[in-house]
Amino acid sequence: MIPDARKILPFAIAVLFCATCCDFVSAQHCPPIYESYLSEISIKHKEGKIAFQIKYSKNGGQPKKNYQAYVVAYLEKKSDSVPAAANKPILDPKVALVVKTQLIERDSKGRYGFDVELDHNEFSKKMIKHAKLGKNDRTSYGGWGRYNDKIRLAVFIPFLDDKTYSNLKGLPEDKHECNYTKERALLFQELPYSLSVHFGTVQAVKLKDGEFWIQINGDKPAKK
């Protein structure tokens, strides 16, 4: 018996509509990422170190247990090269120095907090070596010595599916993000501080040879 086309047609339309809707829902299975930013930043001197307390916030997308965060350092005059151009890896190792990377975990409020401590001597020596700074890159007025180039720091948080930068053990197995706008990273944010490396007499204290101290300053308007 040949089925009545008038009875089959509504059923076929319903099936087609359902399939179309299912495909759409599948493609839109999570909302886009609406917000991605550092919601809290604090900095202070602490027993020969610079101590940061940072919180990262994300709204939208899928809630993930943790991410991998980077703190990178570079000379202020190289800021235009950090992050690197879009057709290259985000971090150019010749310009940006990774000073710390760690897992950051989601708390009950949906934020990801982490602490960073940079030892004055250790960090200074690493930056001097990385940037190849020599005698011509420093000045000393009556024993008050400093390196001329200022240092900037940035926080970099890659997407979980970034095989180059999301590489620590303990990251979620589900690495999918609803990155509809094809962003290169969840976050790359420069911190609003300028660091300078000092030696000799610092804050009326004479440092030993080979010792350094880091001074902290906020951003200032351009000089006249």
N, C-alpha and C positions, 0 to 999 in steps of 0.2 A: 504493500500500500504506500502510495506517495503521500508524504506529509503535506498538510495544508500550509502553503507558504505564508498565509496570513497569520498562522499560529507560530511559525518558526521565526519570523522576522523580529517580533519584539524580544524574543529570547536571545537572538543573535546580537541585537543592539545592546542588550544589557550586558552580555558577555564582553563585547568589544569595549563598552564604557568602563567596565570593571578592570579590564586589562590595562586600559590607558591610565586610569586613576592609580592602579597599583604601581605602574612604572613610574608615574610622577612622584608618588609617595616614597618609593624606593630611592629615587634620585634625590629627594629632599628629606632624607631620614634624620637629619639633625639641622638645627638652625645655624646661621652664619655666626661668626665670632664678632660680636658687637663692640666689645671693649677689650683692650689689652694694654696694660700700663703698670708702672711702678706706683703703687698707692701710698707707700711710706718709704722715706729715706732718712736715715740719721747718720751722723758721722761725728767722731770725737777722738781725742788722743787717749790712749789707754796703755800705760806701762810699757812705753817704748814701741807701741804699735798704733796704727790707725784702725779704729774699729767702726765697721758699718753694720747697721741693721736695716734690712731691706724687705719689703713685702711686694709681691707681684699679684695683680688681680686680673682675672679674665672673666668676661661675661659672654654667654653664647657658646656655640659649638658643643662639644661633648665634655662633661666633667671628667678630668683625668686625675688619677691618684697623685702622679708626680711628673715633673719635667726635669730636664738638665739645664742648669744655669751656668753661664760663663761671666767672669769679670775680666775684662781686657783693658790693657793700658797702652797708651801711645803718646807721642809728642803732640802737643797742641797744634804745632805748625803742620802736622800730617793729618789733621782731623778730616780734611776733604777726602782722604783715601780710606776712611773707616766709617761704615763698612765699605768693602771693595765694590767696584763697578758691577752692574747687574749680570754681566756675562762671565763673571769670575766667582770663585768661592768667596763667601762673605768675609772671612778673615784672611788677610794677606800677612803671612808670618814674618815678612820683612818689615812690616809697619806695626802690626798689632801683636802685643805680647799677652798670652793667656796667663794671668796670675792666679786664677783659681777656677775650677769647675766642680760642680757638685749636684747631687739630686736635691730637688726642692719638693716638699710634700704638701698636699692640699690640707688645710685645716677645716674646722667645723664651719667657718664663715666663708669658705670657698677661696681663701687666699693662700699664697705660697710664700712662706717667710724663710729667710736665710740670713746668717751672720757671716761677715768676712772680716778678717784681721790681717793687716799688712805690716810686717815688721819693718821699722824705719831703715835699718841697715841692709837687711836682706833684699827688700824691695828696691831700694836705691841702687844697689850693686847690680841687680838684674836689669834695671832700666838703663843704667849707664852702659852695661855690656851690650844689651840688645840694640840700643840706639847708636852705639859706637861713639860715645861722647868722650872727648879728650880734653887736654889743657886749654885748647882754643875755644872750648864750649863753656868755659866757666870764668867767673870774675871773683875778685877778692878785694874788698875795701877795708884796710886796716884789720885784716883777719876775719872779717865777716864774709865768708865765702859762699857762693851759690853757683849752681849750673843755670845757664841762661834760658834754656828751653823748659817750658812748663809741661806738665804731664796731665793728660785727661784720662778718665776712666769711663767705661760703658758697660752696661749689663746686656748680655745677648742670651735670648732663650729661643732655641730652634724648635721647629715642629718635631713631633715624635718620629715621623717617617723620614726625617733627614738622616740618611745613613752616614753622612760625614761627621755631623756634630752631635747627634743623639746616640751616643755610643757607650754610656756607662751601664753596668749591670743594675737590674732592679727597676728599669723603666717598664711601663705597662706593655703587655703583649699586643693589645689593640692599639695600633699606632695611627689609626685613621683620624684625620681632622677634616671638618667641613670647610676647607679653605677655598671657597668659591671664587674669591678675588685673586687667587694665585699669589699671595704674599710670599716673600722669601723667608720670613721668620715670624714667630709669634711676637717677638720684641727685639729691638735694638735701640737702646735708649742711653744717651750720654748723661752722666751724672753732672749736676750743676756745681762742680767744684774744680778748682785749678790747684794742682799740687806742684810744689817746687822743692828741689833737693838742695840742702844746705850743709856746709861743713865749716870747720874752724870754730869760730865763736858764734853760738846760736842762742839767742834769748839770754845773753849775758853769761852763758856757760861755755867753757872751752872744751870742745870734744877732742877725744884722742885721734891721732892720725888714722885715717881709714874708716872713721865713724861718720855717719850721716844722720841728718834729721829732716823730716818732711814737714813743710809748712802748708797749711790749708787756707785757701781763699775762695770766696764765692765769685760768681761772674760779675764783671764790672763793665760799664759803658766804655766805648773806645775813647782813647786819649785825644785831646784837641790837637 
